[in-house]
Amino acid sequence: MFIARATTASSSTLRAAPSRAAFRSHSTRSTRLPSSSSWGRVAIGAAGALAVTYGLTRNAQTIRLEETKAPFEPSTPETRRAPDDKYLTLEEVAKHNLSQDAWVILNGNVYDLTSFHKYHPGGAAVIVQHAGQDVSSIFNPLHPPGTIENNLAPEAFKGKVDPKTAAKAAAAQDAEKARVKAVREALPPVETILGLDEFQDVASQIMVGKKGEYYHGGALDGISNAENKSSFRRCRLIPRVMRDVSVIAPQTTIFGVPSALPIYISPASNALLGHPEGELNLTRGAAKTGIVQGISFVSSFPLTDILEEKEKVEEIIGGKMGMVFQVYVRQEREKTARQVKEAIEGGCQALLLTVDSNTGDFRQSVEKMKGTTGSAEPGRKMKPFNEFTHNVHDPRLNWNDLVWLKELAGDVPIYLKGVSSIEDVRIAKEHGMKGCILSNHGGRQLDRARTGFDSLRSIHAEDPKLSSQIELYVDGGVRRGSDVLMAVALGAKGVGLGRSFLYAQAAYGEKGTIRAVRILESEIITAMQLMGVTKLDELKPEMVDCLRAL
Ligand SMILES: Cc1cc2nc3c(=O)[nH]c(=O)nc-3n(C[C@H](O)[C@H](O)[C@H](O)COP(=O)(O)O)c2cc1C
């Protein structure tokens, strides 16, 4: 598994081709590790990341993050003893099935590959795809003995599973694969999908249990998540009549890039959970329909694979596609810098700095399904969530950090994603930000945070000219063309959609992505005609009547 990469819709089809990701220096296609030390260096880098631990110290008022780096030690049979010599259950391992929490069983041993998979020479996708599962049958034929022992830090070893249960695990995995295959074969044709919400119904047949909940869920009570949709539904449009609407032009620019429609694919992690081609479906779909794709900082496919796909699809369409890169500022700044540079070199045209995630989210429903337990000590966060978020989110992030990011970005514009207050929009403008995305992160971060659309309404009411001084975008709850028009009428340059595209690709891959855009395109054009406008700038704030005061 360490050098194989799934390349087709069949998760069992693997080829031994190193991804462009790193390891470009190795032309080998063999299943043996390169003799040069660079494989080990990168693996050790990854292992080093595993060895970074963060402890929470609760003072009277503050939580302080302490960083303690443990030195890397190669694992040995002695260091690989199961903690407490206890067996881990298959159910326990199966809970760790996300890119930010990825364990695998290999020959009866359980390894945590969360920090490693991004450095996997064969791509992260194959690891994430099999997270929570027994990978022995695909790993063993491709890797020489000692691969694990020589390249992972001891901390990655979590324990052993009872060998007697291994056969049971393999049978359960096969049964799930067979179930998904049967469901996919029986799906209604993509042409029968007429509205975006139908993609969720279809995808939820494929993504049962916590996989489905991971896409669907919001933080805590899910109040912001639910309000995202309803905030659009509280408002009404006031059409103008008797105007020639025979020619409609819904084109615009999104993040400075020409776009066929005032919509874009909002960056979202773990597309692979729903479909083996994950983000690549979105890349192809966005390019072929002329909209911009936002790439998540923690996407399930490594950035290099996505950029490779971008190049391929650009050859097919005979031009450049729109792609922007979302940034989380990690505690390890140099890792953030590396990814930002890679994105810019790969042709990403803008950076979306997510600013609503200075600590992790907590989705109770998902954690419940995983069986996560809290701690007896009051105030301690749940463990799996904690481990991931400390690595990815830096709670020290503040306005001064924009100097560092602007330097990295050079000419590439930066937009802040996850802004709610007019004051923050104004400060962003002062700091030279090109725009702000008004968003509550799909209701996945601060529950009860105001919806992006309500923020837009409020900003427009307070300072109607602000949207002509700094670009404003909205995401969260957009499901219909009329939602898009309301946002544009109130000053948004465009809107982002997260879940709708995740579900569309989960259900139908690339075809689903294209279908989702076509559905929205048709709804936008029809609504523009019925509103009596031919171009987006003819949409005016007085055409929106919000029934409920903010
Ligand atoms: C499963 C999932 C994963 C997400 N991952 C990210 C992410 O990695 N980075 C980010 O900035 N936003 C992320 N988001 C938030 C989206 O970019 C967007 O703000 C949100 O989905 C918009 O709401 P909608 O799903 O109703 O369209 C994620 C959303 C979902 C549903």
The ligand as a Tripos MOL2 file, in Angstrom:
@<TRIPOS>MOLECULE
LIG
   31    33     1     0     0
SMALL
NO_CHARGES

@<TRIPOS>ATOM
      1 C1        -17.7650   17.4830    4.6640 C.3       1 LIG1
      2 C2        -17.3280   18.9100    4.6490 C.ar      1 LIG1
      3 C3        -15.9760   19.1980    4.7100 C.ar      1 LIG1
      4 C4        -15.5410   20.5240    4.6880 C.ar      1 LIG1
      5 N1        -14.1940   20.7750    4.6990 N.ar      1 LIG1
      6 C5        -13.7660   22.0670    4.6410 C.ar      1 LIG1
      7 C6        -12.3800   22.3470    4.5990 C.ar      1 LIG1
      8 O1        -11.5430   21.4550    4.5650 O.2       1 LIG1
      9 N2        -12.0000   23.6530    4.5930 N.ar      1 LIG1
     10 C7        -12.9100   24.6910    4.6110 C.ar      1 LIG1
     11 O2        -12.5220   25.8550    4.6060 O.2       1 LIG1
     12 N3        -14.2250   24.4330    4.6200 N.ar      1 LIG1
     13 C8        -14.6740   23.1570    4.6290 C.ar      1 LIG1
     14 N4        -16.0180   22.8980    4.6230 N.ar      1 LIG1
     15 C9        -16.9750   24.0370    4.5540 C.3       1 LIG1
     16 C10       -17.3290   24.3770    3.1080 C.3       1 LIG1
     17 O3        -16.2570   24.9590    2.4330 O.3       1 LIG1
     18 C11       -18.5040   25.3610    3.0460 C.3       1 LIG1
     19 O4        -18.2070   26.4590    3.8640 O.3       1 LIG1
     20 C12       -19.8310   24.7400    3.4620 C.3       1 LIG1
     21 O5        -19.9180   23.3970    3.0710 O.3       1 LIG1
     22 C13       -20.9700   25.5210    2.8260 C.3       1 LIG1
     23 O6        -22.2030   24.9970    3.2230 O.3       1 LIG1
     24 P1        -23.0510   23.9700    2.3210 P.3       1 LIG1
     25 O7        -22.4640   22.6260    2.5680 O.co2     1 LIG1
     26 O8        -24.4220   24.1070    2.8480 O.co2     1 LIG1
     27 O9        -22.9410   24.3740    0.8790 O.co2     1 LIG1
     28 C14       -16.4840   21.5830    4.6350 C.ar      1 LIG1
     29 C15       -17.8450   21.2850    4.5650 C.ar      1 LIG1
     30 C16       -18.2650   19.9760    4.5710 C.ar      1 LIG1
     31 C17       -19.7330   19.6930    4.4880 C.3       1 LIG1
@<TRIPOS>BOND
     1     1     2 1
     2     2     3 ar
     3     2    30 ar
     4     3     4 ar
     5     4     5 ar
     6     4    28 ar
     7     5     6 ar
     8     6     7 ar
     9     6    13 1
    10     7     8 2
    11     7     9 ar
    12     9    10 ar
    13    10    11 2
    14    10    12 ar
    15    12    13 ar
    16    13    14 ar
    17    14    15 1
    18    14    28 ar
    19    15    16 1
    20    16    17 1
    21    16    18 1
    22    18    19 1
    23    18    20 1
    24    20    21 1
    25    20    22 1
    26    22    23 1
    27    23    24 1
    28    24    25 2
    29    24    26 1
    30    24    27 1
    31    28    29 ar
    32    29    30 ar
    33    30    31 1
@<TRIPOS>SUBSTRUCTURE
     1 LIG1         1 GROUP 0 **** ****
